[in-house]
Amino acid sequence: MLVRIAVADPLPVFRHGVVQILRDAGFEPETPDDLFAWVRDEQTTVVVLTLQTEADWRTLEGLRRTAAGLVLVALLEQMSVSDSVRALRAGAACVMARDASPSAFRKRLRAVARGESVVPVEVLRELATPTANSSPPGEPSPAERDWLRGLARGVTVGRLAAEAGYSERMMFRLLRDLYTRMGVRNRTDALITAQHHGWL
């Protein structure tokens, strides 16, 4: 079965780099000017779309409505649980950081071409949590509370990452996202806030 892949990113150099990575993996990607016209074709299609602006998010949702069998891969500027969940709920089958390594990118695109999705475990946990029971904005999820407890005990970010199944770099991003939602600037402030609210 032929898998057609389109790459959409605002930066020509980045777009060219993604196309080259895909070619090295044995795909023949395209960079169509009109994504909506491109996806109307009957062949199996994959669109790799960078999400940076609200217009990009609307494009993601519009593409999902345009072609039922379309497989959408979302590249996120800042990989966070909340943006990953938002992308998946908007129709993406796979999310990854825009600055993913070429080997990680190839691995995930091969999985997508086989009909599989690669989603971080924490994102799956968040998706599986019933929305009625979801935490209020700023309040850490159960897994995030575990991370805070670990940090309070002196566990390193590297060890937290290994236990959660993330790279150390991804764990730093997830913690930064958590601190932002909590309204704090750093780890120390996060731990003080968590202690104050009884999250530890």
N, C-alpha and C positions, 0 to 999 in steps of 0.2 A: 504494500500500500504506500502510495506517495504521500509524504508529509511535506507540506509547504510551510515555510516559516517566514514571517515578516518581522522586521526589527524597526521599532519606532522610538527614537530618542532625539531630543532637541540639539544635541551636540554632534556635528558631522564626524569628528575624529572618534568619539566614543562609539557612534553607530558603526563606523567602519571597523573598529576594533572588535565589536561583537560579531559583525558579519564574518570577519576573518577567523575568529575562534570557532564559529559554527562551521565554516568551510573546512577547517582543520579536523573537525569531528565528523566530516562526511556529509554534511547537509549543504543545501544550496539555498541560502536565505536571500530574501529580497528586501528592498526598502521602498515600498510603494508610497506615492504621494498621497493617495486617497485610500486609507485603511478600510473604510466602510465598503468601497467598491471592491477592493481586493478580497475581503472575506465572504462576499456573496457567491463566490465560486463554489462548486459542489465538492471539490476535493478536500481532504482532511487538512486543516490549517492550524497553525500555531502562531500566535502573535506575542512577541516580546515587547512589552510596553513599559517605559519608564514613567513612574508616578511622582511628579514633583509639584504640580499645581492642581487646583480644583478642576480646571479644564481637563487635565489628564484623567482624573477620577471619573469625570462625566464620560470621557471617551471609553474608559474601561466598561462602564455600565452600558453604554450605547452599543459597544461591540458585542457584548453578551446577548443583548436583545436582537441584534442583527442576524446572528448565525448561531443556531442551537448547538451545533457540534464543534464550535470553535474552542480551542484550548488557549487560555490566556495565561501568560507568565508575567508577573508584576515585578519590576525592579524598583526597589525602594531606596531612596536617598539615605534615610535614617531607618535602619531596621529596628522596628519596635513591635511588641506584641499587639498593641492597639491598631497600628497601621496594617500589620499582617492580617489580623482578623477582618479589618475593614475591606482589604483587597479581596480576601477569600469570599466574604459575603457579597461583594460586588461582582463576583464571577471569575476571579482568578483561580487557576488550578494549582498554581505554584507561586511562591513568593521567595525572593532572595535579595540580598543586598546588592545595590548597584555596583559596589566595589568588590564583588566576589572575585575570587581568583579564577583564571581561565579554566583550570582543571575542575573546580567546583561547578562552574557554569556549564561546562560540557557534560559533566556527570548528571546534572539536573535536567538538562535538555534531552539527554538520551532517555532518562526515566520518563519524561513527559511524552516523548515520541512513542514509548512503549505503552502509554496509557496510564502511567503511574504519576502520583503527585508526591512531592517532597516538601514537607511542612515541619518546621521546628516543633518539638514536643510541647513546649510551653504554649504555643499558638493553638495546637490541638486541644490542650487542656482548657484553654479559654473558650474555644468554640464549643466544647462539650459541656461547659457550665451553663445551666439554664439562665436565661436573661433575667428572670424574676429574682434570682438569687445572686446576681452579679454584684460586686462590691461597688459602693458609691465612688464617684470620681475622687481620686487621690488616695483611696484606701487600698493597700496592697492586697493582691490575691493571696490565697493560701501558700502557693509556691514562693511568691515574693516575700511573704513573712518568714518562710524558712530561710531564704537567702539573708534577710536582715538578721535573723537569729544567729546564723552562721557567722556573719560579719561581726556581730556583737561578741561572739566567742573567739574571734581572732582568726577565723578561717580565711585563707587567701582567696582572691577572686579567681585565680587559676584553679584552685581545688573546687570552688563552687561550680565553675564552668564544667569541670570534668564530671562532677556528680550529676549535673543537670543535662549533660550531653551536648554542651555548646563549646565553641572555641572560646578562648579567653577574651578575644576581641569582641565576640558577640555578647559575652556576659557583661563586659564593660558597657556596651551599648544598652543592654536591657536594664542594667542598674541606673544608667544615666536617664533613661526613659522613666523609670520608677521615681527617681529623685525629682524629676520635672513634675510628674503627676502629684507627688507629695508636696510640691511647692518649696523644696529645699535645694540648697546649693551643692551639698557634698555629702559624703558618707557620714561624717560626724553629725551633721544636722539631721540626716535621715534617721540615725539611731536615736538621737535625742527625741525627735518627733515620734518615732515608733514606740519608744518607752513611755512617753507621755500619753499616747492613745491606747496603751495596753496591747500593742501588736507584737510585742516580744514575749 
